Amino acid sequence: MIYARDGLRGLYQGMSPNLVGSTFSWGLYFFLYGSVKNYMSEEGRRKLGPHNHMLAAAQAGLLENSLPPSSISPVGVAQLLSCAGTAH
């Protein structure tokens, strides 16, 4: 239906802000994941087991998702506006 009305361009509308926003979001997540693992391993003095890696990933995910998109980057605001802008 979108393709019939808006063509190929309509299918990819809003993709650029999503890609940029996802890049910032995943970058923040992996930074937080590394920081939490470093803290849990007592600055690299202790080896972490698999359950510690899962716990670090969960904590990083909670921290990253607790921030509003506009605090990650101004692109988050543009992403929200483009998604909420026009309803088809």
DOZA-246860 format. One record per atom (N, C-alpha, C): residue number from 1; residue in three letters; atom name; x, y, z. Coordinates in steps of 0.1 Angstrom, whole numbers, always signed. Each point is the difference from the previous one (the first is absolute). Layout:
REM DOZA-246860
+------+--------+------+-------+-------+-------+
| vogu | drenro | dolo |    px |    py |    pz |
+------+--------+------+-------+-------+-------+
|  NUM |    ALA |   CA |     X |     Y |     Z |
...
+------+--------+------+-------+-------+-------+
This chain:
REM DOZA-246860
+------+--------+------+-------+-------+-------+
| vogu | drenro | dolo |    px |    py |    pz |
+------+--------+------+-------+-------+-------+
|    1 |    MET |    N |    +8 |   -12 |    +0 |
|    1 |    MET |   CA |    -8 |   +12 |    +0 |
|    1 |    MET |    C |    +9 |   +13 |    +0 |
|    2 |    ILE |    N |   +10 |    +0 |    +8 |
|    2 |    ILE |   CA |    +9 |   +12 |    +0 |
|    2 |    ILE |    C |    +7 |    +1 |   -13 |
|    3 |    TYR |    N |    +5 |   -11 |    -5 |
|    3 |    TYR |   CA |    +7 |    +0 |   -13 |
|    3 |    TYR |    C |    -9 |    +5 |   -11 |
|    4 |    ALA |    N |   -13 |    -4 |    +0 |
|    4 |    ALA |   CA |    -9 |    +4 |   -11 |
|    4 |    ALA |    C |    -3 |   +16 |    +1 |
|    5 |    ARG |    N |    +0 |    +5 |   +12 |
|    5 |    ARG |   CA |    -3 |   +14 |    +2 |
|    5 |    ARG |    C |   +12 |    +9 |    -1 |
|    6 |    ASP |    N |   +11 |    -4 |    +7 |
|    6 |    ASP |   CA |   +12 |    +9 |    +1 |
|    6 |    ASP |    C |   +12 |    -5 |    -8 |
|    7 |    GLY |    N |    -1 |   -12 |    -5 |
|    7 |    GLY |   CA |   +11 |    -6 |    -8 |
|    7 |    GLY |    C |   +12 |    -5 |    +9 |
|    8 |    LEU |    N |   +11 |    -2 |    -6 |
|    8 |    LEU |   CA |   +12 |    -5 |    +7 |
|    8 |    LEU |    C |    +5 |    +9 |   +10 |
|    9 |    ARG |    N |    -1 |   +13 |    -3 |
|    9 |    ARG |   CA |    +4 |   +10 |   +10 |
|    9 |    ARG |    C |    -8 |    -1 |   +13 |
|   10 |    GLY |    N |   -13 |    -2 |    -1 |
|   10 |    GLY |   CA |    -9 |    -2 |   +11 |
|   10 |    GLY |    C |    +4 |   -11 |    +9 |
|   11 |    LEU |    N |    +5 |   -11 |    -5 |
|   11 |    LEU |   CA |    +4 |   -11 |    +8 |
|   11 |    LEU |    C |   +12 |    +3 |    +9 |
|   12 |    TYR |    N |    +8 |    +9 |    -4 |
|   12 |    TYR |   CA |   +12 |    +3 |    +7 |
|   12 |    TYR |    C |    +0 |   +14 |    +7 |
|   13 |    GLN |    N |   -12 |    +6 |    +1 |
|   13 |    GLN |   CA |    -2 |   +12 |    +6 |
|   13 |    GLN |    C |    +3 |    -1 |   +15 |
|   14 |    GLY |    N |    +8 |    +8 |    +6 |
|   14 |    GLY |   CA |    +4 |    +0 |   +14 |
|   14 |    GLY |    C |   +11 |    -9 |    +3 |
|   15 |    MET |    N |    +6 |    -6 |   -10 |
|   15 |    MET |   CA |   +11 |   -10 |    +3 |
|   15 |    MET |    C |   +12 |    +7 |    +5 |
|   16 |    SER |    N |    +4 |   +11 |    -5 |
|   16 |    SER |   CA |   +12 |    +7 |    +4 |
|   16 |    SER |    C |    +0 |    +4 |   +14 |
|   17 |    PRO |    N |   -10 |    +6 |    +6 |
|   17 |    PRO |   CA |    +0 |    +4 |   +14 |
|   17 |    PRO |    C |    +0 |   -13 |    +9 |
|   18 |    ASN |    N |    -6 |   -11 |    -5 |
|   18 |    ASN |   CA |    +0 |   -12 |    +8 |
|   18 |    ASN |    C |   +14 |    -6 |    +0 |
|   19 |    LEU |    N |    +7 |    +0 |   -11 |
|   19 |    LEU |   CA |   +14 |    -5 |    -1 |
|   19 |    LEU |    C |    +9 |    +8 |    +9 |
|   20 |    VAL |    N |    -1 |   +13 |    +0 |
|   20 |    VAL |   CA |    +9 |    +8 |    +8 |
|   20 |    VAL |    C |    -4 |    -1 |   +15 |
|   21 |    GLY |    N |   -12 |    +0 |    +3 |
|   21 |    GLY |   CA |    -5 |    -2 |   +14 |
|   21 |    GLY |    C |    +5 |   -14 |    +5 |
|   22 |    SER |    N |    -1 |   -10 |    -8 |
|   22 |    SER |   CA |    +4 |   -13 |    +5 |
|   22 |    SER |    C |   +15 |    -1 |    +2 |
|   23 |    THR |    N |    +7 |    +7 |    -9 |
|   23 |    THR |   CA |   +15 |    +0 |    +2 |
|   23 |    THR |    C |    +4 |    +6 |   +14 |
|   24 |    PHE |    N |    -7 |   +11 |    +3 |
|   24 |    PHE |   CA |    +3 |    +7 |   +13 |
|   24 |    PHE |    C |    -4 |    -9 |   +12 |
|   25 |    SER |    N |   -12 |    -6 |    -2 |
|   25 |    SER |   CA |    -6 |    -9 |   +11 |
|   25 |    SER |    C |    +9 |   -12 |    +2 |
|   26 |    TRP |    N |    +4 |    -7 |   -11 |
|   26 |    TRP |   CA |    +8 |   -12 |    +2 |
|   26 |    TRP |    C |   +14 |    +4 |    +5 |
|   27 |    GLY |    N |    +5 |   +11 |    -4 |
|   27 |    GLY |   CA |   +13 |    +5 |    +5 |
|   27 |    GLY |    C |    +0 |    +2 |   +15 |
|   28 |    LEU |    N |   -11 |    +6 |    +4 |
|   28 |    LEU |   CA |    -1 |    +3 |   +15 |
|   28 |    LEU |    C |    -2 |   -14 |    +7 |
|   29 |    TYR |    N |    -8 |    -9 |    -6 |
|   29 |    TYR |   CA |    -2 |   -13 |    +7 |
|   29 |    TYR |    C |   +14 |    -7 |    +2 |
|   30 |    PHE |    N |    +8 |    -1 |   -11 |
|   30 |    PHE |   CA |   +12 |    -7 |    +1 |
|   30 |    PHE |    C |   +10 |    +7 |    +9 |
|   31 |    PHE |    N |    +0 |   +13 |    +1 |
|   31 |    PHE |   CA |    +8 |    +7 |    +9 |
|   31 |    PHE |    C |    -4 |    -3 |   +15 |
|   32 |    LEU |    N |   -13 |    +0 |    +2 |
|   32 |    LEU |   CA |    -5 |    -3 |   +14 |
|   32 |    LEU |    C |    +3 |   -15 |    +3 |
|   33 |    TYR |    N |    -1 |    -9 |   -10 |
|   33 |    TYR |   CA |    +3 |   -14 |    +3 |
|   33 |    TYR |    C |   +14 |    -2 |    +4 |
|   34 |    GLY |    N |    +9 |    +6 |    -8 |
|   34 |    GLY |   CA |   +15 |    +0 |    +4 |
|   34 |    GLY |    C |    +3 |    +5 |   +13 |
|   35 |    SER |    N |    -7 |   +12 |    +3 |
|   35 |    SER |   CA |    +3 |    +6 |   +13 |
|   35 |    SER |    C |    -5 |    -9 |   +12 |
|   36 |    VAL |    N |   -12 |    -6 |    -2 |
|   36 |    VAL |   CA |    -6 |    -8 |   +11 |
|   36 |    VAL |    C |    +9 |   -13 |    +2 |
|   37 |    LYS |    N |    +5 |    -6 |   -12 |
|   37 |    LYS |   CA |    +8 |   -11 |    +2 |
|   37 |    LYS |    C |   +14 |    +3 |    +6 |
|   38 |    ASN |    N |    +5 |   +12 |    -3 |
|   38 |    ASN |   CA |   +12 |    +5 |    +6 |
|   38 |    ASN |    C |    -2 |    +2 |   +15 |
|   39 |    TYR |    N |   -11 |    +5 |    +4 |
|   39 |    TYR |   CA |    -3 |    +2 |   +14 |
|   39 |    TYR |    C |    -2 |   -13 |    +7 |
|   40 |    MET |    N |    -7 |    -9 |    -6 |
|   40 |    MET |   CA |    -2 |   -13 |    +6 |
|   40 |    MET |    C |   +12 |    -8 |    +2 |
|   41 |    SER |    N |   +10 |    +1 |    -9 |
|   41 |    SER |   CA |   +12 |    -8 |    +0 |
|   41 |    SER |    C |   +11 |    +7 |    +9 |
|   42 |    GLU |    N |    -4 |   +11 |    +7 |
|   42 |    GLU |   CA |    +9 |    +7 |    +9 |
|   42 |    GLU |    C |   +12 |    +5 |    -8 |
|   43 |    GLU |    N |    -3 |    +8 |   -11 |
|   43 |    GLU |   CA |   +10 |    +6 |    -8 |
|   43 |    GLU |    C |    +9 |   -11 |    -7 |
|   44 |    GLY |    N |    -6 |   -11 |    -4 |
|   44 |    GLY |   CA |    +7 |   -10 |    -7 |
|   44 |    GLY |    C |    +8 |   -10 |    +9 |
|   45 |    ARG |    N |    -1 |    +1 |   +13 |
|   45 |    ARG |   CA |    +7 |    -9 |    +9 |
|   45 |    ARG |    C |    -7 |   -14 |    +2 |
|   46 |    ARG |    N |   -12 |    -1 |    -5 |
|   46 |    ARG |   CA |    -8 |   -12 |    +2 |
|   46 |    ARG |    C |    -6 |    -4 |   -13 |
|   47 |    LYS |    N |    +0 |   -13 |    -3 |
|   47 |    LYS |   CA |    -6 |    -6 |   -12 |
|   47 |    LYS |    C |   -15 |    -2 |    +2 |
|   48 |    LEU |    N |    -8 |    +5 |    -9 |
|   48 |    LEU |   CA |   -14 |    -1 |    +1 |
|   48 |    LEU |    C |    -5 |   -13 |    -7 |
|   49 |    GLY |    N |   -10 |    -6 |    +6 |
|   49 |    GLY |   CA |    -7 |   -12 |    -5 |
|   49 |    GLY |    C |   -11 |    +4 |    -9 |
|   50 |    PRO |    N |    -6 |   -10 |    -7 |
|   50 |    PRO |   CA |   -12 |    +3 |    -9 |
|   50 |    PRO |    C |   -11 |    +7 |    +6 |
|   51 |    HIS |    N |    -3 |    -4 |   +13 |
|   51 |    HIS |   CA |   -12 |    +7 |    +7 |
|   51 |    HIS |    C |    +4 |   +15 |    +2 |
|   52 |    ASN |    N |   +12 |    +3 |    +3 |
|   52 |    ASN |   CA |    +4 |   +14 |    +2 |
|   52 |    ASN |    C |    -1 |    +8 |   -13 |
|   53 |    HIS |    N |    +3 |    -6 |   -11 |
|   53 |    HIS |   CA |    -2 |    +7 |   -13 |
|   53 |    HIS |    C |   -15 |    +2 |    -3 |
|   54 |    MET |    N |    -8 |    -9 |    +3 |
|   54 |    MET |   CA |   -15 |    +2 |    -2 |
|   54 |    MET |    C |    -5 |   +11 |    +9 |
|   55 |    LEU |    N |    +5 |    +0 |   +13 |
|   55 |    LEU |   CA |    -4 |   +10 |    +9 |
|   55 |    LEU |    C |    +5 |   +14 |    -4 |
|   56 |    ALA |    N |   +12 |    +1 |    -5 |
|   56 |    ALA |   CA |    +5 |   +12 |    -6 |
|   56 |    ALA |    C |    -8 |    +5 |   -12 |
|   57 |    ALA |    N |    -4 |    -9 |    -8 |
|   57 |    ALA |   CA |    -8 |    +4 |   -12 |
|   57 |    ALA |    C |   -14 |    +5 |    +4 |
|   58 |    ALA |    N |    -6 |    -7 |   +10 |
|   58 |    ALA |   CA |   -13 |    +5 |    +5 |
|   58 |    ALA |    C |    +1 |   +14 |    +6 |
|   59 |    GLN |    N |   +11 |    +2 |    +8 |
|   59 |    GLN |   CA |    +1 |   +13 |    +7 |
|   59 |    GLN |    C |    +3 |   +11 |   -11 |
|   60 |    ALA |    N |    +8 |    -3 |   -10 |
|   60 |    ALA |   CA |    +3 |   +10 |   -10 |
|   60 |    ALA |    C |   -13 |    +3 |    -8 |
|   61 |    GLY |    N |    -8 |   -10 |    -3 |
|   61 |    GLY |   CA |   -13 |    +2 |    -7 |
|   61 |    GLY |    C |   -10 |    +8 |    +8 |
|   62 |    LEU |    N |    +0 |    -2 |   +13 |
|   62 |    LEU |   CA |    -9 |    +8 |    +9 |
|   62 |    LEU |    C |    +5 |   +14 |    +1 |
|   63 |    LEU |    N |   +13 |    +2 |    +1 |
|   63 |    LEU |   CA |    +5 |   +14 |    +1 |
|   63 |    LEU |    C |    -2 |    +7 |   -14 |
|   64 |    GLU |    N |    +2 |    -6 |   -11 |
|   64 |    GLU |   CA |    -1 |    +6 |   -13 |
|   64 |    GLU |    C |   -15 |    +3 |    -3 |
|   65 |    ASN |    N |    -9 |    -9 |    +4 |
|   65 |    ASN |   CA |   -14 |    +3 |    -2 |
|   65 |    ASN |    C |    -7 |    +9 |    +9 |
|   66 |    SER |    N |    +7 |    +3 |   +12 |
|   66 |    SER |   CA |    -6 |   +10 |    +9 |
|   66 |    SER |    C |    +3 |   +14 |    -4 |
|   67 |    LEU |    N |    +8 |    +2 |   -10 |
|   67 |    LEU |   CA |    +3 |   +14 |    -4 |
|   67 |    LEU |    C |   -10 |    +4 |   -11 |
|   68 |    PRO |    N |    -5 |   +12 |    +0 |
|   68 |    PRO |   CA |    -9 |    +4 |   -11 |
|   68 |    PRO |    C |    +8 |    +1 |   -13 |
|   69 |    PRO |    N |    -6 |    -2 |   -12 |
|   69 |    PRO |   CA |    +7 |    +1 |   -12 |
|   69 |    PRO |    C |    +7 |   +14 |    -2 |
|   70 |    SER |    N |    -6 |   +10 |    +4 |
|   70 |    SER |   CA |    +6 |   +13 |    -2 |
|   70 |    SER |    C |   +13 |    +2 |    +8 |
|   71 |    SER |    N |    +2 |    -8 |   +11 |
|   71 |    SER |   CA |   +13 |    +2 |    +7 |
|   71 |    SER |    C |   +11 |    -8 |    -7 |
|   72 |    ILE |    N |    -3 |    -9 |    -8 |
|   72 |    ILE |   CA |   +10 |    -8 |    -8 |
|   72 |    ILE |    C |    +5 |    +9 |   -11 |
|   73 |    SER |    N |    -8 |    +6 |    -8 |
|   73 |    SER |   CA |    +4 |    +9 |   -10 |
|   73 |    SER |    C |   -12 |    +8 |    -5 |
|   74 |    PRO |    N |    +2 |   +11 |    -7 |
|   74 |    PRO |   CA |   -11 |    +7 |    -6 |
|   74 |    PRO |    C |    -7 |    -8 |   -11 |
|   75 |    VAL |    N |    +7 |   -10 |    -5 |
|   75 |    VAL |   CA |    -6 |    -8 |   -11 |
|   75 |    VAL |    C |   -11 |    -8 |    +6 |
|   76 |    GLY |    N |    +0 |    -3 |   +13 |
|   76 |    GLY |   CA |   -11 |    -7 |    +6 |
|   76 |    GLY |    C |   -13 |    +8 |    +0 |
|   77 |    VAL |    N |    +1 |   +13 |    +1 |
|   77 |    VAL |   CA |   -11 |    +9 |    -2 |
|   77 |    VAL |    C |    -6 |    -1 |   -14 |
|   78 |    ALA |    N |    +9 |    +1 |   -10 |
|   78 |    ALA |   CA |    -4 |    -1 |   -14 |
|   78 |    ALA |    C |    -6 |   -13 |    -3 |
|   79 |    GLN |    N |    +5 |   -11 |    +6 |
|   79 |    GLN |   CA |    -5 |   -13 |    -2 |
|   79 |    GLN |    C |   -14 |    -1 |    +5 |
|   80 |    LEU |    N |    -2 |    +5 |   +12 |
|   80 |    LEU |   CA |   -14 |    +0 |    +6 |
|   80 |    LEU |    C |   -10 |    +8 |    -9 |
|   81 |    LEU |    N |    +5 |   +11 |    -4 |
|   81 |    LEU |   CA |    -9 |    +9 |    -8 |
|   81 |    LEU |    C |    -3 |    -6 |   -13 |
|   82 |    SER |    N |   +10 |    -7 |    -7 |
|   82 |    SER |   CA |    -3 |    -6 |   -13 |
|   82 |    SER |    C |    -9 |   -12 |    +2 |
|   83 |    CYS |    N |    +1 |    -7 |   +11 |
|   83 |    CYS |   CA |    -9 |   -12 |    +2 |
|   83 |    CYS |    C |   -14 |    +4 |    +3 |
|   84 |    ALA |    N |    -1 |   +11 |    +8 |
|   84 |    ALA |   CA |   -14 |    +4 |    +4 |
|   84 |    ALA |    C |    -6 |   +11 |   -10 |
|   85 |    GLY |    N |    +8 |    +4 |    -9 |
|   85 |    GLY |   CA |    -4 |   +11 |    -9 |
|   85 |    GLY |    C |   -13 |    -3 |    -9 |
|   86 |    THR |    N |    +1 |    -9 |    -9 |
|   86 |    THR |   CA |   -11 |    -3 |    -9 |
|   86 |    THR |    C |    -6 |   -14 |    +2 |
|   87 |    ALA |    N |   -12 |    -1 |    +2 |
|   87 |    ALA |   CA |    -7 |   -13 |    +1 |
|   87 |    ALA |    C |    -6 |    -3 |   -13 |
|   88 |    HIS |    N |    +3 |   -12 |    -6 |
|   88 |    HIS |   CA |    -5 |    -4 |   -13 |
|   88 |    HIS |    C |   -12 |    -9 |    +2 |
+------+--------+------+-------+-------+-------+
